[in-house]
Amino acid sequence: MPKADLLGALAQARVTGNADLAVARKIANQFRVSMRAAVLRLVDVERATWSLFHAIRRLPTASGLGASRQGSLVGQATAG
């Protein structure tokens, strides 16, 4: 994600300091990237600390579930 676009999204969300998990999730959703990718980019532009990256590593995950490119959940039966 381009730095200018990321900083614009942060400004639009009125984030003045470092991002937290909620902001990182919004950024990840807006740019359609993983939380890990969003946080790494936030760290890269000095708008998050490594402690945020370590915090997402501790979040529980739903193993086997995730969005596919077609929009259905992976692991879910599809019609057809």
Contacts in CASP RR format, 6 or more apart in sequence:
PFRMAT RR
TARGET T0000
AUTHOR 0000-0000-0000
METHOD contacts of the structure
MODEL  1
MPKADLLGALAQARVTGNADLAVARKIANQFRVSMRAAVLRLVDVERATW
SLFHAIRRLPTASGLGASRQGSLVGQATAG
1 27 0 8 1.000
1 31 0 8 1.000
1 33 0 8 1.000
1 38 0 8 1.000
1 41 0 8 1.000
3 45 0 8 1.000
5 31 0 8 1.000
6 27 0 8 1.000
6 31 0 8 1.000
6 41 0 8 1.000
6 42 0 8 1.000
6 45 0 8 1.000
6 47 0 8 1.000
7 45 0 8 1.000
7 47 0 8 1.000
9 26 0 8 1.000
9 27 0 8 1.000
9 30 0 8 1.000
9 31 0 8 1.000
10 19 0 8 1.000
10 23 0 8 1.000
10 27 0 8 1.000
10 47 0 8 1.000
13 23 0 8 1.000
13 26 0 8 1.000
15 23 0 8 1.000
15 47 0 8 1.000
17 47 0 8 1.000
18 42 0 8 1.000
18 47 0 8 1.000
18 48 0 8 1.000
18 49 0 8 1.000
18 52 0 8 1.000
19 27 0 8 1.000
19 39 0 8 1.000
19 42 0 8 1.000
19 47 0 8 1.000
19 48 0 8 1.000
19 52 0 8 1.000
20 52 0 8 1.000
21 52 0 8 1.000
21 55 0 8 1.000
21 56 0 8 1.000
21 59 0 8 1.000
24 35 0 8 1.000
24 38 0 8 1.000
24 39 0 8 1.000
24 42 0 8 1.000
24 48 0 8 1.000
24 52 0 8 1.000
24 56 0 8 1.000
25 35 0 8 1.000
25 38 0 8 1.000
27 38 0 8 1.000
27 41 0 8 1.000
27 42 0 8 1.000
28 34 0 8 1.000
28 35 0 8 1.000
28 37 0 8 1.000
28 38 0 8 1.000
31 38 0 8 1.000
33 41 0 8 1.000
35 56 0 8 1.000
35 59 0 8 1.000
36 53 0 8 1.000
36 56 0 8 1.000
39 48 0 8 1.000
39 52 0 8 1.000
39 53 0 8 1.000
39 56 0 8 1.000
40 53 0 8 1.000
42 48 0 8 1.000
42 52 0 8 1.000
43 49 0 8 1.000
43 50 0 8 1.000
43 52 0 8 1.000
43 53 0 8 1.000
64 74 0 8 1.000
64 75 0 8 1.000
65 73 0 8 1.000
65 74 0 8 1.000
65 75 0 8 1.000
65 76 0 8 1.000
66 73 0 8 1.000
66 74 0 8 1.000
67 73 0 8 1.000
67 74 0 8 1.000
68 74 0 8 1.000
70 78 0 8 1.000
72 78 0 8 1.000
END
